[in-house]
Amino acid sequence: MPAQVQERVRLCARFLLVQTQGSLALQLTDDALAAASATTASEAARRYAGALFDLAKEKGELAAIAGDLKTIESLAADSEDLARLLESPAFAREDKVKALVAVATQAGLSKTATGFIGTMAQNGRASDLIGAAAHFDKLYADERGVKRAIARTAKDMSADQRARLEQVLAKAIGSDVELETEVDPALVGGIQLRIGSTLIDASIAAKLDRMNTAMKGA
């Protein structure tokens, strides 16, 4: 997304957040926000994602909606104001609907995605939006026969390293692989791979931990 659009979205979220906070005397802490998340959030996220997936498939908009939801995930990751707006239970539903629809409009999201976001907010499920986006992404990958993998390394992987790893994984798994990469300096070296719920830890940090454990037991 162009930097100018990102800035307009950030300012829009900030402006609306300040407006809705005007009458609030309650100051929420990070712990309070975390505690406010319902235990059934993931279930609700899956239900909403499934409904959206069926609708998008029927309308031939799977790729477009997947892109829209990726945009929302990215915006929430980059904006503390937007993330708090999604998570905080202190804002009225009407305020959340107005704010999130405005953000979606500023970001140029499709009518279907904007309506979906507004519906989740109206139903008191704004805090499940990112979870729904993640589950939609999984459904979309499954639909295309693509496996998702996350590679965590101590330093950024080069484009060539990434491409070679995708090829190796695709051959091992027997299907196309879409690879996401993360950087974690604490790994020291090596790599951690997560494919679905399977974690393959070949990092130097993990090897050192195993050595230390073995030495303590000797």
N, C-alpha and C positions, 0 to 999 in steps of 0.2 A: 504494500500500500504506500502511495506517495507520502512523503514527510508532511506536506501541507495538509493532507486529509487527516493524517494521524493527529496533528496538532489541533485541527478543528474539532475532532472527536474528543480529544482530551479536555479542551476548554469547555466544550458543551457539557461533558459529564461533570466537570468541576463546578460549572455555573449552576446546574440543576441540583447538584448535591448540596451546595451552599444554601440554595433557596429552600430546600426541604429541611435543612438542618436549623433554619432560623428559629423555630419555636421549640427546639429540643433542649431539655435541660440535662438529659441523660448522656453521659460520655461513656461509650462502650470500649472495653479493652479487648485485646486480641483473644484473651481467654474466654471472655463473654461471648464474642462472636463465634468462636469454635464450639462452645457449649450449646449455642442456639441452633446448631445444625441438627436436623431431625435424623434419627437413626434409620429411617426409611428413605433417606434422600436418594441413595443409589437406586432403589427400587422405583421411585418416582421418576428419576432421570431416565431409566430404561424404558418405562412406559411412554413417556413423552417422546423420547427418541424413536421408539418403534412406531408410534403414530405418525410422526413427521416423516420417517423413512417411507412408510406405506404411501403417504400423500405425495411425497416428492417422486417416488417411483411411478405412481399413477400419472403424474403430470409431466414426466420426463425431465425432472429437474434435479436428479440426484447429484450430479457434478456441481451444479450451481449452488445448491444448498450446502453441500460439503464445504465448498469454498467460503460461503458466508459464515458458517459456524467456526471455521478455522480463523476467520477474521475476528470474530467475537472473542475467541480464546486468546488470540494474540493481544487484542486491546485490553482485555482484563488482566493479562500477565504484565502489561506495560504500564497500567494505570491503577494506582492504589485507590483513587477516587471511585473508579468504575467497579473495582473488586469489592470495595466496601459497600457501594450502592447495591450490588447483587446480594451480598451476604447479610447485611444489617437488617434485623427484624424491626428496627425502630421507625422505619419510614412507612407511610401509608401506601397501600397497594396502588391507589390512583397516582400517587407521586412517582412510584417506581415505573408504572406503565408509561407515563408521560416522558420520564427521563430516558428509559431504555429504548422506547420507540424513536425518540429524538436522536439518540446515539446511533441506532441502526440506520436511520435515514441519512445522517451525516456521513456514515461509513459507506453509503451507497448499496446497502444490502437489498436483496430482492423482496418483493411484496410478500412472498410466502414466508421467508425467514423473519421478516419484520413482524408479520402477524403472529408467528409462532412465539417470538420473544415476548410480544405484548400479552399473548394468552397465558404464558407461564407466569408472567408478573401479575396479571390479574387474578390468577388462581393461587397466588401466594407461593409460587415455586421458583422465584427468581434465583434463589440460592442453588437450585438444581440445574441451572442453565448450562454451566460449564461441564457438569457431569453428563448432561444430555448430549452436549456437543461431542464429547469423547465417545459416548456409546454409539452415536450416529456414525462417527468415523469408523468404528469397528464394524458396524453393519455394512457400511459402504465398501470397506475392504473385503469383507466376506463375500459380498455380492459380486465383486470382481475377481475373486479367487486369489486375493493378495494377502500375504502374511506381513504383519508389522513387527519390526524388530527395533530395539533401542540399544545403541552401542555407547557405553560410557568409557571415556579415556581421560588420561591425565592432561593431554594436550589436544588441540584441534586436529582432526584427521584431514588429510589432503583430499582433494577430489578424487585422485587416483586410488588412494587407500580405501575411500568409501565405496567407489565403484567395484573394486576387487572384492571387498567384503560382501557386498550385495550379491555378486556372482557366486561366491563360495556358499553363502547362506541359501541362495535360490537352489543351487545344486543339491545341497544337503537336505533341504526341506521338501524339494520337489514342486515348488510353486514360486511365483514371482514374489519378491520381497521389497518392501518399502522401508528404508532404513532412516531412523532418526538418530542424531548424535548429540551427546551431552559431554560437557567437560567437567571433570572432578579432579583437581590437583591432588587430593588426598589419596588417590589410587596409586600415585608414584609412577607407575608404569603398567604395561599390560592392558587388559580390556575386560569390561563387564558386558555381557550380552544378555538382554532379556527378550525372549520370544514368547509372547503370550504370558502365561504365568510361570514359565521356566526361566530360571536365572543361571547363567553360566559365568562363574567368576574366575577369570584367569588373570586377575590383576596381581601385581607384585605385592600390594598391600594385603591381599587375601593370602598369598603364599607365606608372607611373613607371619601373619596371624596363626596360620596352621603350624608353622615351625615353632613359634613360641608356645603354642598349646602342647605340641609334642614334647618339647623340652621340659615343660613343667610336669608332664606326666612321667618323664623318664626317671 
